[in-house]
Amino acid sequence: MARLKVTQTRSAIGGKQNQRDTLRTLGLKRIGDVVVKEDRPEIRGMVRTVRHLVAVEEVE
């Protein structure tokens, strides 16, 4: 199964509460943090919520 590498590129300051909560749920706390998650519909939905704050790439 594919995996997604999610990197926080922008700050959540000034963002909506649900976006800040989503970043925290993904495991991102500060700019430059990177997490690798399984490519599942739930994770895709979370990434879509904060797509303007993160960069996503597929890894093997």
Summary of the structure (lengths in Angstrom):
residues: 60
radius of gyration: 10.6
end to end distance: 8.2
largest distance: 35.2
contacts: 153
relative contact order: 0.38
helix: 32%
strand: 28%
